Amino acid sequence: MIPCNIVKSCLSAAYVERAKFLGSDGWKEQLLEVIDADQLPAFLGGKRTDSDGNPLCIKSVSSTNRPGKFLCSYFCNLFKLWKPN
């Protein structure tokens, strides 16, 4: 995890204490501890897919009226991971 150590060296000690840095093993299980499998895209270990079965959920997070804009509700559970002071 050398790249991770490089990133950690650029972050404040307070942030590093609050953040979780996941390795190549067990990261899917840790994500599922904080995000419901029904909300997590299939490519990240969850059950969510687009209406056409795409595991990347591209249609779920973008709008035809606002291409490239992400839906806030899609990522709301991620805020449970980050709690500012």
ROKE-235817 format. One record per residue: residue number from 1; residue in one letter; x negated, y negated, z negated of N, C-alpha, C in turn. Coordinates in pm, 1 decimal. Example, Ala and Ser with C-alpha at 12.3 -4.5 7.8 and 13.67 -1.06 7.14 Angstrom:
2
@pos=1; code=A; nx=-1319.0; ny=569.0; nz=-780.0; cax=-1230.0; cay=450.0; caz=-780.0; cx=-1320.0; cy=330.0; cz=-780.0
@pos=2; code=S; nx=-1285.0; ny=225.0; nz=-708.0; cax=-1367.0; cay=106.0; caz=-714.0; cx=-1290.0; cy=-3.0; cz=-787.0
***
This chain:
85
@pos=1; code=M; nx=-81.6; ny=119.8; nz=0.0; cax=0.0; cay=0.0; caz=0.0; cx=-85.5; cy=-125.5; cz=0.0
@pos=2; code=I; nx=-188.2; ny=-126.5; nz=78.8; cax=-277.5; cay=-241.9; caz=85.6; cx=-203.0; cy=-367.3; cz=131.5
@pos=3; code=P; nx=-119.1; ny=-362.6; nz=237.9; cax=-47.5; cay=-485.1; caz=275.6; cx=38.1; cy=-539.1; cz=161.5
@pos=4; code=C; nx=98.1; ny=-451.4; nz=83.7; cax=179.9; cay=-494.0; caz=-29.1; cx=94.3; cy=-567.1; cz=-132.1
@pos=5; code=N; nx=-24.5; ny=-518.4; nz=-157.4; cax=-113.9; cay=-584.0; caz=-252.7; cx=-155.5; cy=-722.3; cz=-204.2
@pos=6; code=I; nx=-171.6; ny=-737.2; nz=-73.8; cax=-205.6; cay=-868.1; caz=-17.7; cx=-89.7; cy=-964.6; cz=-40.6
@pos=7; code=V; nx=32.2; ny=-918.1; nz=-15.6; cax=150.3; cay=-1002.6; caz=-36.3; cx=163.6; cy=-1038.5; cz=-183.9
@pos=8; code=K; nx=146.0; ny=-941.2; nz=-271.2; cax=157.3; cay=-966.4; caz=-415.2; cx=60.2; cy=-1074.6; cz=-461.0
@pos=9; code=S; nx=-58.7; ny=-1076.8; nz=-402.3; cax=-158.2; cay=-1175.4; caz=-444.5; cx=-116.7; cy=-1317.7; cz=-409.0
@pos=10; code=C; nx=-24.4; ny=-1332.9; nz=-314.0; cax=23.2; cay=-1465.4; caz=-273.0; cx=144.9; cy=-1511.4; cz=-352.6
@pos=11; code=L; nx=202.2; ny=-1423.7; nz=-433.6; cax=323.2; cay=-1454.7; caz=-508.5; cx=289.6; cy=-1490.8; cz=-652.5
@pos=12; code=S; nx=379.2; ny=-1564.9; nz=-713.3; cax=359.3; cay=-1599.6; caz=-853.8; cx=375.8; cy=-1475.0; cz=-940.5
@pos=13; code=A; nx=311.0; ny=-1475.2; nz=-1054.6; cax=319.0; cay=-1362.1; caz=-1146.7; cx=462.5; cy=-1340.1; cz=-1193.7
@pos=14; code=A; nx=538.2; ny=-1448.2; nz=-1214.1; cax=677.5; cay=-1436.5; caz=-1257.8; cx=761.8; cy=-1365.5; cz=-1152.2
@pos=15; code=Y; nx=737.8; ny=-1394.8; nz=-1026.0; cax=813.9; cay=-1328.8; caz=-919.4; cx=775.8; cy=-1181.3; cz=-908.7
@pos=16; code=V; nx=648.3; ny=-1151.3; nz=-916.7; cax=602.2; cay=-1012.8; caz=-905.5; cx=662.3; cy=-927.5; cz=-1016.8
@pos=17; code=E; nx=678.9; ny=-985.4; nz=-1136.8; cax=738.9; cay=-912.5; caz=-1247.8; cx=884.8; cy=-878.5; cz=-1221.1
@pos=18; code=R; nx=958.7; ny=-968.3; nz=-1153.6; cax=1101.0; cay=-947.5; caz=-1126.5; cx=1126.5; cy=-863.3; cz=-1003.0
@pos=19; code=A; nx=1035.3; ny=-865.4; nz=-907.6; cax=1055.8; cay=-797.6; caz=-779.6; cx=1023.4; cy=-649.0; cz=-790.3
@pos=20; code=K; nx=1088.7; ny=-571.6; nz=-703.7; cax=1056.2; cay=-429.5; caz=-692.2; cx=986.1; cy=-409.9; cz=-559.2
@pos=21; code=F; nx=868.2; ny=-352.9; nz=-562.9; cax=794.8; cay=-321.8; caz=-442.3; cx=803.5; cy=-171.1; cz=-422.1
@pos=22; code=L; nx=870.6; ny=-130.8; nz=-316.5; cax=898.1; cay=10.6; caz=-293.3; cx=795.2; cy=71.3; cz=-199.0
@pos=23; code=G; nx=753.5; ny=192.6; nz=-230.3; cax=659.7; cay=264.3; caz=-146.1; cx=731.5; cy=340.6; cz=-36.1
@pos=24; code=S; nx=661.1; ny=430.0; nz=28.2; cax=719.3; cay=504.6; caz=140.3; cx=806.8; cy=620.7; cz=93.9
@pos=25; code=D; nx=799.7; ny=657.1; nz=-31.4; cax=881.8; cay=765.6; caz=-85.6; cx=979.7; cy=711.8; cz=-188.1
@pos=26; code=G; nx=1103.0; ny=758.5; nz=-182.0; cax=1202.9; cay=725.6; caz=-282.4; cx=1270.6; cy=590.9; cz=-266.9
@pos=27; code=W; nx=1239.3; ny=515.3; nz=-162.1; cax=1298.4; cay=382.8; caz=-148.1; cx=1446.7; cy=388.0; cz=-116.2
@pos=28; code=K; nx=1490.4; ny=489.5; nz=-40.9; cax=1633.3; cay=498.4; caz=-8.6; cx=1715.8; cy=521.7; cz=-134.6
@pos=29; code=E; nx=1667.9; ny=606.3; nz=-221.4; cax=1738.8; cay=634.3; caz=-345.6; cx=1748.1; cy=509.2; cz=-432.4
@pos=30; code=Q; nx=1639.6; ny=430.6; nz=-435.0; cax=1640.4; cay=308.5; caz=-515.7; cx=1736.4; cy=204.5; cz=-458.5
@pos=31; code=L; nx=1745.2; ny=196.9; nz=-325.5; cax=1843.3; cay=106.8; caz=-264.8; cx=1985.2; cy=148.5; cz=-301.6
@pos=32; code=L; nx=2010.8; ny=279.2; nz=-299.5; cax=2144.4; cay=328.8; caz=-329.6; cx=2182.9; cy=309.6; cz=-476.5
@pos=33; code=E; nx=2086.8; ny=281.4; nz=-562.0; cax=2116.8; cay=251.6; caz=-701.2; cx=2181.0; cy=114.1; cz=-716.6
@pos=34; code=V; nx=2153.9; ny=22.0; nz=-623.7; cax=2205.6; cay=-114.4; caz=-635.1; cx=2303.8; cy=-152.4; cz=-524.4
@pos=35; code=I; nx=2310.1; ny=-72.9; nz=-418.2; cax=2401.2; cay=-100.8; caz=-307.4; cx=2484.1; cy=23.5; cz=-281.2
@pos=36; code=D; nx=2616.3; ny=7.3; nz=-272.4; cax=2703.5; cay=120.1; caz=-242.2; cx=2667.2; cy=180.6; cz=-107.6
@pos=37; code=A; nx=2671.1; ny=312.7; nz=-98.6; cax=2639.1; cay=382.1; caz=26.5; cx=2733.3; cy=339.9; cz=138.4
@pos=38; code=D; nx=2857.8; ny=305.7; nz=103.6; cax=2954.3; cay=261.0; caz=204.7; cx=2918.2; cy=124.6; cz=262.7
@pos=39; code=Q; nx=2838.8; ny=45.8; nz=191.4; cax=2798.3; cay=-86.4; caz=237.1; cx=2660.1; cy=-88.3; cz=301.6
@pos=40; code=L; nx=2579.2; ny=11.5; nz=272.1; cax=2441.9; cay=17.3; caz=322.7; cx=2439.6; cy=81.9; cz=461.8
@pos=41; code=P; nx=2373.5; ny=19.7; nz=559.9; cax=2367.5; cay=77.9; caz=694.0; cx=2304.6; cy=217.5; cz=692.4
@pos=42; code=A; nx=2350.4; ny=300.0; nz=784.9; cax=2303.7; cay=438.9; caz=791.5; cx=2152.5; cy=447.7; cz=811.1
@pos=43; code=F; nx=2093.3; ny=354.5; nz=884.2; cax=1948.7; cay=362.2; caz=907.3; cx=1868.7; cy=333.5; cz=781.1
@pos=44; code=L; nx=1935.3; ny=280.4; nz=677.6; cax=1869.4; cay=257.2; caz=549.4; cx=1908.9; cy=359.9; cz=444.3
@pos=45; code=G; nx=1979.9; ny=464.4; nz=487.1; cax=2016.8; cay=571.1; caz=395.3; cx=2160.7; cy=567.5; cz=348.6
@pos=46; code=G; nx=2236.9; ny=470.1; nz=395.4; cax=2377.7; cay=459.7; caz=357.6; cx=2468.5; cy=531.5; cz=455.1
@pos=47; code=K; nx=2596.7; ny=496.3; nz=448.1; cax=2697.4; cay=560.3; caz=532.9; cx=2757.4; cy=465.1; cz=636.1
@pos=48; code=R; nx=2724.9; ny=337.7; nz=629.4; cax=2789.1; cay=237.7; caz=715.1; cx=2737.0; cy=243.6; cz=858.4
@pos=49; code=T; nx=2830.4; ny=240.6; nz=953.0; cax=2799.0; cay=230.5; caz=1095.7; cx=2894.4; cy=130.1; cz=1158.7
@pos=50; code=D; nx=2861.6; ny=86.7; nz=1280.3; cax=2952.9; cay=1.8; caz=1356.5; cx=3073.2; cy=81.9; cz=1400.4
@pos=51; code=S; nx=3170.4; ny=11.8; nz=1455.3; cax=3289.6; cay=79.3; caz=1508.0; cx=3254.1; cy=174.7; cz=1621.6
@pos=52; code=D; nx=3141.4; ny=150.0; nz=1688.2; cax=3098.0; cay=239.7; caz=1795.5; cx=2997.1; cy=343.5; cz=1746.6
@pos=53; code=G; nx=2974.0; ny=350.9; nz=1615.1; cax=2884.0; cay=451.2; caz=1558.7; cx=2738.4; cy=410.2; cz=1548.9
@pos=54; code=N; nx=2705.9; ny=287.2; nz=1582.4; cax=2568.4; cay=239.1; caz=1577.7; cx=2522.8; cy=227.6; cz=1432.0
@pos=55; code=P; nx=2417.3; ny=301.5; nz=1390.6; cax=2371.3; cay=296.6; caz=1251.2; cx=2302.9; cy=165.2; cz=1214.4
@pos=56; code=L; nx=2270.7; ny=81.1; nz=1311.6; cax=2207.4; cay=-47.8; caz=1283.3; cx=2308.2; cy=-155.4; cz=1245.7
@pos=57; code=C; nx=2438.1; ny=-128.1; nz=1267.9; cax=2546.9; cay=-218.6; caz=1227.5; cx=2534.9; cy=-358.1; cz=1287.9
@pos=58; code=I; nx=2491.1; ny=-366.2; nz=1410.5; cax=2472.3; cay=-496.3; caz=1474.3; cx=2604.7; cy=-570.9; cz=1488.6
@pos=59; code=K; nx=2711.7; ny=-500.5; nz=1524.9; cax=2841.6; cay=-566.1; caz=1538.2; cx=2896.7; cy=-609.8; cz=1403.6
@pos=60; code=S; nx=2861.9; ny=-541.8; nz=1298.2; cax=2913.0; cay=-574.4; caz=1165.5; cx=2852.7; cy=-702.1; cz=1109.8
@pos=61; code=V; nx=2731.9; ny=-736.5; nz=1148.2; cax=2664.1; cay=-851.4; caz=1089.6; cx=2656.9; cy=-972.2; cz=1180.6
@pos=62; code=S; nx=2710.3; ny=-961.6; nz=1301.2; cax=2708.3; cay=-1077.7; caz=1389.6; cx=2848.8; cy=-1105.0; cz=1440.7
@pos=63; code=S; nx=2869.0; ny=-1223.0; nz=1484.8; cax=2999.1; cay=-1264.4; caz=1535.0; cx=2983.6; cy=-1311.2; cz=1679.1
@pos=64; code=T; nx=3082.4; ny=-1282.5; nz=1762.2; cax=3074.9; cay=-1327.3; caz=1901.0; cx=3086.7; cy=-1478.4; cz=1909.1
@pos=65; code=N; nx=3153.2; ny=-1540.4; nz=1810.5; cax=3164.7; cay=-1686.8; caz=1808.6; cx=3036.9; cy=-1752.7; cz=1760.2
@pos=66; code=R; nx=2960.5; ny=-1681.7; nz=1679.3; cax=2836.9; cay=-1736.9; caz=1623.4; cx=2726.4; cy=-1633.4; cz=1636.3
@pos=67; code=P; nx=2674.7; ny=-1610.5; nz=1755.8; cax=2570.5; cay=-1508.2; caz=1771.4; cx=2452.2; cy=-1534.5; cz=1679.7
@pos=68; code=G; nx=2404.4; ny=-1429.0; nz=1618.6; cax=2288.6; cay=-1440.1; caz=1533.5; cx=2318.4; cy=-1479.6; cz=1389.9
@pos=69; code=K; nx=2441.7; ny=-1517.0; nz=1359.7; cax=2477.8; cay=-1553.5; caz=1222.4; cx=2517.9; cy=-1426.6; cz=1147.6
@pos=70; code=F; nx=2468.9; ny=-1411.2; nz=1026.9; cax=2499.6; cay=-1293.6; caz=946.8; cx=2619.1; cy=-1321.2; cz=857.3
@pos=71; code=L; nx=2700.7; ny=-1219.5; nz=838.8; cax=2814.0; cay=-1231.8; caz=748.9; cx=2765.7; cy=-1221.5; cz=605.1
@pos=72; code=C; nx=2804.4; ny=-1316.5; nz=524.9; cax=2761.4; cay=-1319.0; caz=385.3; cx=2808.1; cy=-1194.5; cz=311.4
@pos=73; code=S; nx=2930.0; ny=-1149.4; nz=338.7; cax=2983.5; cay=-1034.9; caz=265.0; cx=2902.7; cy=-908.1; cz=289.1
@pos=74; code=Y; nx=2836.4; ny=-899.7; nz=402.4; cax=2757.7; cay=-781.0; caz=433.8; cx=2639.7; cy=-765.3; cz=338.4
@pos=75; code=F; nx=2582.4; ny=-876.3; nz=297.6; cax=2462.7; cay=-872.8; caz=215.1; cx=2486.3; cy=-912.6; cz=69.4
@pos=76; code=C; nx=2611.9; ny=-926.7; nz=27.4; cax=2638.3; cay=-978.2; caz=-107.2; cx=2579.7; cy=-889.5; cz=-215.7
@pos=77; code=N; nx=2575.3; ny=-758.2; nz=-196.9; cax=2519.5; cay=-671.0; caz=-299.5; cx=2369.4; cy=-687.4; cz=-314.5
@pos=78; code=L; nx=2302.2; ny=-738.6; nz=-212.5; cax=2157.7; cay=-758.5; caz=-223.0; cx=2122.2; cy=-862.1; cz=-328.6
@pos=79; code=F; nx=2215.9; ny=-954.4; nz=-356.7; cax=2187.6; cay=-1056.8; caz=-456.4; cx=2177.6; cy=-998.1; cz=-596.2
@pos=80; code=K; nx=2225.2; ny=-876.2; nz=-615.8; cax=2209.8; cay=-810.9; caz=-744.5; cx=2062.5; cy=-779.8; cz=-771.6
@pos=81; code=L; nx=1983.7; ny=-766.3; nz=-666.3; cax=1841.6; cay=-736.7; caz=-680.5; cx=1762.5; cy=-857.8; cz=-727.8
@pos=82; code=W; nx=1807.6; ny=-976.4; nz=-689.9; cax=1732.5; cay=-1098.6; caz=-717.1; cx=1813.7; cy=-1187.3; cz=-810.7
@pos=83; code=K; nx=1759.9; ny=-1211.6; nz=-925.9; cax=1829.0; cay=-1296.2; caz=-1023.5; cx=1734.8; cy=-1407.8; cz=-1064.4
@pos=84; code=P; nx=1758.8; ny=-1528.3; nz=-1011.5; cax=1670.3; cay=-1639.8; caz=-1046.5; cx=1687.8; cy=-1681.4; cz=-1192.1
@pos=85; code=N; nx=1587.7; ny=-1747.9; nz=-1244.6; cax=1594.7; cay=-1796.9; caz=-1384.0; cx=1693.5; cy=-1909.3; cz=-1394.9
***
